[in-house]
Amino acid sequence: MTRYNVAPKVLRAHLEEHEVLLNPESGIYHVVNDTGRRLLGCWGDGLSLEESVSRLAEQMGWDPAQVRADADGFVAAMVERGLIEESSP
């Protein structure tokens, strides 16, 4: 199972219903949407990507295939920007 965490260098802030991630190397802020915020929360609870998708689909009543597609897009974008990284279990 694949696990992700926010990269150690990344700074985080919570603003109302959004989360903001800052990569200090680029100086660019990234606003995380609701699905991304929920994924980050699941990863903070120690869940894998697969477990997180299942949890979100079940809790929110969302289509699992759509949650997975959204999660995959989120992961790809955040890894590319150096904001999250794959971690060991």
N, C-alpha and C positions, 0 to 999 in steps of 0.2 A: 504494500500500500504506500502511496506517495504522500509525504508530509511536507508542509511548507511552514515557514515562519517569516515574520518581518525581519529583514536584514538588520544586524546589530547596529550599523551606522545610521539607520533611518530614524528620524524623529517623528513622533505621532502626537496628534492633538484631536480632541473630540469637540466638535462644534454642532450643537443641537443634535440633529439626526444624522449628521455626516461625520466622517473621520477624514482627517487630512494627514498625508504622509509627506515628509520632506526628505529628499535625498540631498544631504549637505554638500556632496561633491558637485552636483549639477546646480544646486540652489533653486530647484523647481519644486513647487508644491503640487501635490496630486490629490484631488478630492475623490474619495472613495464612495461609490453609490451604496444603496441599501444592501444589495446582494453581496458586494465586496465586504462591507462592514460585517455582515453576518458570517461570511467565510472566515474573516480574520478572528472573529469571536470563537468560532468552532476550532480553529487551529490553536488558539490560546488555551482551549480546553483539552488539547492533545489529540484531537481527531485528525484522521487522514483526510485527503481530498475526497475520497470515495465516501467515507463516513459522513463528512460534512454535507455532501450533496444529498445523501439519504436523509439526514436530519432536516435540512432546509425544505426538501420536497414534502416530507411528512408534516413538519410543524406549520408550514405556510400553505399547504394544500396546492403546491405548484407541481407542474409536470416534471418528473425526474429527468427526462431527456432535455428539456429546456434549461433546467437548473444546471445540468452537466455542461451544456453548450455555453451558458453564461459563465460558469466557473472556469472552464477551459480558456475562454477569451480573457477573463480577468487575470488568471495565472500567467498567460503568455505576455500580456501587457505589463504586468508588474515585475516579472522576471527580467524582461527586456529593459525596463527602467531602473533595474537594480534595487527595487523596493522590497522584494521578497526573495527567498532562496529555499531550495529544497533542503530538508533536514533529515537527520537520522531518527528512527523511531525511539 
